[in-house]
Amino acid sequence: CEAKVKTVVRLVKCKMLMKDGQSNVFVPDEEVKGTVKVGSLVEIKHPTTSQPVEATITKLIDHSTYTVVFDDGDERTLRRTQLCLKGDKHFIESETLDNLPLSHPEHFGTPVLQY
C-alpha cells in the first residue's frame, strides 16, 4: 500500500563522547552547536553543570514520528523504521498494470486502439 507523509515530529538524539574521553551523554540535536554529523567535534552544555564543553558525536538516533495518510484514507503515526520509501521503478507511470493491454499480452509494446 502507498501513503503520503502528512506531518513529521522531529526528534533526533546524539550520543556524545565528552572531551575527557571518559563519559558518554545523550543530547537532543537542537542543543548541539556545530555540524550534526557522526565524528564531528561540537559544543554542548554539560548535563550537570550547564557549562559549554566540547564533545564528539559518536552516534545519531532518530526517534522522529511520521503521521501518514494511506491511499485508502487511513491515518497512522509511525516511526522511521516502519516506513519504506518508494523506489524509482514505482514512479514510472507507463509501466503500471493500469496502462498495459492485459487482454492481449503479446501486444504489450503497442498502444490499445479503441473503436
Backbone as JSON Lines, residues from 0, in Angstrom:
{"i":0,"aa":"C","n":[0.84,-1.18,0.0],"ca":[0.0,0.0,0.0],"c":[0.88,1.24,0.0]}
{"i":1,"aa":"E","n":[0.32,2.34,-0.42],"ca":[1.06,3.59,-0.51],"c":[0.5,4.59,0.49]}
{"i":2,"aa":"A","n":[1.36,5.52,0.9],"ca":[0.96,6.55,1.84],"c":[1.76,7.82,1.57]}
{"i":3,"aa":"K","n":[1.2,8.95,2.02],"ca":[1.9,10.22,1.92],"c":[2.11,10.74,3.33]}
{"i":4,"aa":"V","n":[3.28,11.34,3.56],"ca":[3.59,11.89,4.88],"c":[2.81,13.18,5.06]}
{"i":5,"aa":"K","n":[2.06,13.24,6.15],"ca":[1.25,14.42,6.45],"c":[2.02,15.37,7.36]}
{"i":6,"aa":"T","n":[2.57,14.84,8.47],"ca":[3.35,15.66,9.4],"c":[4.53,14.86,9.94]}
{"i":7,"aa":"V","n":[5.56,15.58,10.38],"ca":[6.74,14.96,10.98],"c":[7.01,15.65,12.31]}
{"i":8,"aa":"V","n":[7.16,14.86,13.37],"ca":[7.59,15.39,14.66],"c":[9.04,14.95,14.81]}
{"i":9,"aa":"R","n":[9.96,15.9,14.61],"ca":[11.39,15.6,14.54],"c":[11.97,15.47,15.95]}
{"i":10,"aa":"L","n":[12.66,14.36,16.2],"ca":[13.35,14.14,17.46],"c":[14.59,13.29,17.19]}
{"i":11,"aa":"V","n":[15.73,13.96,17.12],"ca":[17.0,13.27,16.87],"c":[17.88,13.45,18.09]}
{"i":12,"aa":"K","n":[18.38,12.34,18.62],"ca":[19.28,12.39,19.77],"c":[20.69,12.04,19.32]}
{"i":13,"aa":"C","n":[21.66,12.69,19.93],"ca":[23.07,12.47,19.61],"c":[23.75,11.83,20.81]}
{"i":14,"aa":"K","n":[24.45,10.74,20.56],"ca":[25.29,10.14,21.6],"c":[26.64,10.83,21.51]}
{"i":15,"aa":"M","n":[27.07,11.42,22.62],"ca":[28.29,12.22,22.64],"c":[29.35,11.61,23.54]}
{"i":16,"aa":"L","n":[30.58,11.69,23.09],"ca":[31.73,11.32,23.92],"c":[32.34,12.63,24.38]}
{"i":17,"aa":"M","n":[32.31,12.86,25.7],"ca":[32.82,14.1,26.25],"c":[34.32,14.21,25.98]}
{"i":18,"aa":"K","n":[34.83,15.43,25.98],"ca":[36.24,15.67,25.64],"c":[37.18,14.93,26.58]}
{"i":19,"aa":"D","n":[36.74,14.69,27.82],"ca":[37.6,13.96,28.77],"c":[37.79,12.5,28.35]}
{"i":20,"aa":"G","n":[36.97,12.03,27.41],"ca":[37.09,10.67,26.89],"c":[36.55,9.61,27.83]}
{"i":21,"aa":"Q","n":[35.98,10.0,28.94],"ca":[35.51,9.06,29.95],"c":[34.01,8.81,29.89]}
{"i":22,"aa":"S","n":[33.24,9.85,29.59],"ca":[31.79,9.72,29.73],"c":[31.05,9.95,28.42]}
{"i":23,"aa":"N","n":[29.92,9.25,28.3],"ca":[29.01,9.41,27.17],"c":[27.71,10.03,27.68]}
{"i":24,"aa":"V","n":[27.13,10.93,26.89],"ca":[25.84,11.52,27.23],"c":[24.98,11.55,25.97]}
{"i":25,"aa":"F","n":[23.66,11.58,26.16],"ca":[22.72,11.73,25.05],"c":[22.13,13.13,25.11]}
{"i":26,"aa":"V","n":[22.15,13.82,23.97],"ca":[21.7,15.2,23.89],"c":[20.81,15.35,22.65]}
{"i":27,"aa":"P","n":[19.68,16.08,22.76],"ca":[18.88,16.36,21.56],"c":[19.69,17.21,20.57]}
{"i":28,"aa":"D","n":[19.48,17.01,19.28],"ca":[20.29,17.71,18.28],"c":[20.1,19.23,18.32]}
{"i":29,"aa":"E","n":[18.99,19.72,18.88],"ca":[18.79,21.17,18.97],"c":[19.79,21.82,19.92]}
{"i":30,"aa":"E","n":[20.33,21.05,20.86],"ca":[21.26,21.59,21.84],"c":[22.71,21.5,21.4]}
{"i":31,"aa":"V","n":[22.95,21.06,20.18],"ca":[24.31,20.9,19.66],"c":[24.69,22.14,18.86]}
{"i":32,"aa":"K","n":[25.85,22.71,19.17],"ca":[26.37,23.84,18.39],"c":[27.48,23.29,17.5]}
{"i":33,"aa":"G","n":[27.23,23.31,16.21],"ca":[28.18,22.77,15.24],"c":[27.44,21.88,14.26]}
{"i":34,"aa":"T","n":[28.21,21.19,13.42],"ca":[27.63,20.32,12.4],"c":[27.2,19.0,13.03]}
{"i":35,"aa":"V","n":[25.92,18.66,12.89],"ca":[25.39,17.41,13.45],"c":[25.7,16.29,12.47]}
{"i":36,"aa":"K","n":[26.83,15.62,12.73],"ca":[27.32,14.55,11.87],"c":[28.21,13.66,12.73]}
{"i":37,"aa":"V","n":[28.11,12.35,12.53],"ca":[28.94,11.42,13.31],"c":[30.41,11.76,13.08]}
{"i":38,"aa":"G","n":[31.14,11.89,14.19],"ca":[32.56,12.21,14.13],"c":[32.87,13.68,14.3]}
{"i":39,"aa":"S","n":[31.85,14.54,14.27],"ca":[32.06,15.99,14.39],"c":[32.39,16.38,15.83]}
{"i":40,"aa":"L","n":[33.3,17.32,15.97],"ca":[33.6,17.91,17.27],"c":[32.68,19.11,17.43]}
{"i":41,"aa":"V","n":[31.83,19.09,18.44],"ca":[30.81,20.12,18.63],"c":[30.84,20.64,20.06]}
{"i":42,"aa":"E","n":[30.02,21.66,20.31],"ca":[29.91,22.21,21.65],"c":[28.51,21.93,22.19]}
{"i":43,"aa":"I","n":[28.45,21.45,23.42],"ca":[27.17,21.2,24.1],"c":[27.25,21.76,25.51]}
{"i":44,"aa":"K","n":[26.11,21.84,26.17],"ca":[26.1,22.22,27.59],"c":[26.27,20.95,28.41]}
{"i":45,"aa":"H","n":[27.17,20.99,29.38],"ca":[27.38,19.84,30.26],"c":[26.08,19.54,30.99]}
{"i":46,"aa":"P","n":[25.67,18.26,31.04],"ca":[24.37,17.92,31.64],"c":[24.21,18.31,33.11]}
{"i":47,"aa":"T","n":[25.29,18.32,33.87],"ca":[25.15,18.65,35.29],"c":[25.53,20.09,35.61]}
{"i":48,"aa":"T","n":[26.54,20.64,34.93],"ca":[26.99,22.0,35.25],"c":[26.43,23.06,34.32]}
{"i":49,"aa":"S","n":[25.86,22.67,33.2],"ca":[25.33,23.57,32.17],"c":[26.4,24.48,31.56]}
{"i":50,"aa":"Q","n":[27.66,24.15,31.79],"ca":[28.76,24.9,31.17],"c":[29.01,24.36,29.77]}
{"i":51,"aa":"P","n":[29.4,25.21,28.82],"ca":[29.7,24.72,27.47],"c":[30.97,23.85,27.48]}
{"i":52,"aa":"V","n":[30.86,22.68,26.86],"ca":[32.01,21.77,26.76],"c":[32.06,21.19,25.34]}
{"i":53,"aa":"E","n":[33.24,20.72,24.97],"ca":[33.39,20.09,23.66],"c":[33.13,18.6,23.78]}
{"i":54,"aa":"A","n":[32.53,18.04,22.74],"ca":[32.25,16.61,22.7],"c":[32.24,16.17,21.24]}
{"i":55,"aa":"T","n":[32.41,14.87,21.04],"ca":[32.39,14.29,19.7],"c":[31.13,13.46,19.55]}
{"i":56,"aa":"I","n":[30.44,13.64,18.43],"ca":[29.23,12.85,18.15],"c":[29.66,11.45,17.74]}
{"i":57,"aa":"T","n":[29.19,10.44,18.48],"ca":[29.54,9.05,18.15],"c":[28.39,8.3,17.5]}
{"i":58,"aa":"K","n":[27.16,8.79,17.68],"ca":[26.01,8.1,17.1],"c":[24.83,9.06,17.01]}
{"i":59,"aa":"L","n":[24.03,8.93,15.95],"ca":[22.79,9.69,15.8],"c":[21.62,8.71,15.85]}
{"i":60,"aa":"I","n":[20.62,9.03,16.65],"ca":[19.46,8.16,16.81],"c":[18.21,8.96,16.46]}
{"i":61,"aa":"D","n":[17.45,8.47,15.46],"ca":[16.25,9.16,15.01],"c":[15.02,8.57,15.71]}
{"i":62,"aa":"H","n":[14.41,9.37,16.59],"ca":[13.19,8.97,17.28],"c":[11.99,9.75,16.73]}
{"i":63,"aa":"S","n":[12.12,10.3,15.53],"ca":[11.05,11.09,14.92],"c":[9.83,10.22,14.65]}
{"i":64,"aa":"T","n":[8.66,10.87,14.65],"ca":[7.43,10.16,14.29],"c":[6.82,10.83,13.07]}
{"i":65,"aa":"Y","n":[6.24,10.01,12.22],"ca":[5.67,10.47,10.96],"c":[4.19,10.11,10.93]}
{"i":66,"aa":"T","n":[3.34,11.11,10.71],"ca":[1.92,10.84,10.52],"c":[1.7,10.71,9.02]}
{"i":67,"aa":"V","n":[1.19,9.55,8.6],"ca":[1.0,9.28,7.18],"c":[-0.47,9.02,6.89]}
{"i":68,"aa":"V","n":[-0.88,9.35,5.66],"ca":[-2.24,9.09,5.19],"c":[-2.11,8.08,4.06]}
{"i":69,"aa":"F","n":[-2.73,6.91,4.25],"ca":[-2.68,5.86,3.25],"c":[-3.64,6.16,2.11]}
{"i":70,"aa":"D","n":[-3.44,5.49,0.97],"ca":[-4.27,5.74,-0.2],"c":[-5.73,5.36,0.01]}
{"i":71,"aa":"D","n":[-6.03,4.56,1.05],"ca":[-7.43,4.23,1.34],"c":[-8.05,5.18,2.37]}
{"i":72,"aa":"G","n":[-7.28,6.21,2.8],"ca":[-7.8,7.22,3.71],"c":[-7.41,7.03,5.16]}
{"i":73,"aa":"D","n":[-6.89,5.85,5.53],"ca":[-6.47,5.62,6.91],"c":[-5.28,6.52,7.25]}
{"i":74,"aa":"E","n":[-5.2,6.89,8.53],"ca":[-4.12,7.75,9.01],"c":[-3.46,7.07,10.21]}
{"i":75,"aa":"R","n":[-2.11,7.02,10.2],"ca":[-1.38,6.39,11.31],"c":[-0.12,7.18,11.6]}
{"i":76,"aa":"T","n":[0.35,7.05,12.83],"ca":[1.62,7.64,13.23],"c":[2.63,6.51,13.35]}
{"i":77,"aa":"L","n":[3.74,6.64,12.62],"ca":[4.74,5.58,12.54],"c":[6.13,6.12,12.86]}
{"i":78,"aa":"R","n":[7.01,5.2,13.27],"ca":[8.42,5.53,13.45],"c":[9.13,5.39,12.11]}
{"i":79,"aa":"R","n":[10.31,5.94,12.02],"ca":[11.07,5.89,10.76],"c":[11.34,4.46,10.32]}
{"i":80,"aa":"T","n":[11.59,3.57,11.27],"ca":[11.9,2.18,10.93],"c":[10.7,1.46,10.33]}
{"i":81,"aa":"Q","n":[9.5,2.01,10.49],"ca":[8.3,1.39,9.95],"c":[7.95,1.89,8.55]}
{"i":82,"aa":"L","n":[8.73,2.84,8.03],"ca":[8.47,3.4,6.71],"c":[9.39,2.78,5.68]}
{"i":83,"aa":"C","n":[8.92,2.69,4.46],"ca":[9.72,2.2,3.34],"c":[9.49,3.15,2.17]}
{"i":84,"aa":"L","n":[10.55,3.79,1.69],"ca":[10.41,4.72,0.58],"c":[10.22,3.98,-0.73]}
{"i":85,"aa":"K","n":[9.49,4.6,-1.62],"ca":[9.28,4.02,-2.95],"c":[10.58,4.07,-3.74]}
{"i":86,"aa":"G","n":[10.82,3.03,-4.51],"ca":[11.97,3.03,-5.4],"c":[11.64,3.75,-6.7]}
{"i":87,"aa":"D","n":[12.66,4.0,-7.52],"ca":[12.47,4.71,-8.79],"c":[11.5,4.0,-9.71]}
{"i":88,"aa":"K","n":[11.51,2.67,-9.72],"ca":[10.66,1.94,-10.66],"c":[9.17,2.18,-10.41]}
{"i":89,"aa":"H","n":[8.8,2.56,-9.18],"ca":[7.4,2.8,-8.87],"c":[6.91,4.13,-9.44]}
{"i":90,"aa":"F","n":[7.84,5.0,-9.83],"ca":[7.45,6.3,-10.34],"c":[7.25,6.31,-11.85]}
{"i":91,"aa":"I","n":[7.55,5.2,-12.52],"ca":[7.39,5.13,-13.97],"c":[5.92,4.81,-14.27]}
{"i":92,"aa":"E","n":[5.15,5.82,-14.61],"ca":[3.71,5.66,-14.83],"c":[3.39,4.69,-15.96]}
{"i":93,"aa":"S","n":[4.19,4.71,-17.03],"ca":[3.86,3.89,-18.19],"c":[4.02,2.41,-17.91]}
{"i":94,"aa":"E","n":[4.64,2.04,-16.82],"ca":[4.87,0.64,-16.52],"c":[3.85,0.05,-15.56]}
{"i":95,"aa":"T","n":[2.81,0.79,-15.2],"ca":[1.82,0.25,-14.27],"c":[0.85,-0.66,-15.02]}
{"i":96,"aa":"L","n":[0.23,-1.57,-14.3],"ca":[-0.71,-2.51,-14.92],"c":[-1.93,-1.81,-15.49]}
{"i":97,"aa":"D","n":[-2.28,-0.64,-14.94],"ca":[-3.44,0.1,-15.45],"c":[-3.26,0.51,-16.9]}
{"i":98,"aa":"N","n":[-2.02,0.72,-17.32],"ca":[-1.76,1.22,-18.67],"c":[-1.4,0.11,-19.66]}
{"i":99,"aa":"L","n":[-1.34,-1.13,-19.22],"ca":[-0.97,-2.23,-20.12],"c":[-2.21,-2.91,-20.68]}
{"i":100,"aa":"P","n":[-2.17,-3.31,-21.95],"ca":[-3.3,-4.02,-22.56],"c":[-3.3,-5.48,-22.14]}
{"i":101,"aa":"L","n":[-3.92,-5.79,-21.02],"ca":[-3.84,-7.13,-20.45],"c":[-4.65,-8.17,-21.23]}
{"i":102,"aa":"S","n":[-5.53,-7.72,-22.12],"ca":[-6.31,-8.71,-22.88],"c":[-5.49,-9.34,-24.01]}
{"i":103,"aa":"H","n":[-4.4,-8.67,-24.43],"ca":[-3.53,-9.19,-25.49],"c":[-2.07,-9.04,-25.05]}
{"i":104,"aa":"P","n":[-1.56,-9.95,-24.22],"ca":[-0.2,-9.8,-23.69],"c":[0.88,-9.72,-24.77]}
{"i":105,"aa":"E","n":[0.6,-10.29,-25.94],"ca":[1.62,-10.25,-27.0],"c":[1.79,-8.85,-27.59]}
{"i":106,"aa":"H","n":[0.85,-7.93,-27.28],"ca":[0.91,-6.57,-27.81],"c":[1.27,-5.54,-26.73]}
{"i":107,"aa":"F","n":[2.03,-5.94,-25.72],"ca":[2.35,-5.01,-24.63],"c":[3.06,-3.76,-25.13]}
{"i":108,"aa":"G","n":[3.84,-3.88,-26.19],"ca":[4.59,-2.73,-26.68],"c":[3.78,-1.79,-27.55]}
{"i":109,"aa":"T","n":[2.58,-2.18,-27.96],"ca":[1.77,-1.33,-28.84],"c":[0.58,-0.77,-28.08]}
{"i":110,"aa":"P","n":[0.17,0.46,-28.39],"ca":[-0.98,1.03,-27.68],"c":[-2.29,0.35,-28.06]}
{"i":111,"aa":"V","n":[-3.23,0.38,-27.15],"ca":[-4.55,-0.2,-27.4],"c":[-5.38,0.81,-28.17]}
{"i":112,"aa":"L","n":[-5.98,0.36,-29.26],"ca":[-6.85,1.23,-30.05],"c":[-8.29,0.95,-29.7]}
{"i":113,"aa":"Q","n":[-9.05,2.0,-29.49],"ca":[-10.46,1.82,-29.17],"c":[-11.28,2.17,-30.4]}
{"i":114,"aa":"Y","n":[-12.25,1.31,-30.77],"ca":[-13.08,1.51,-31.96],"c":[-14.42,2.06,-31.59]}
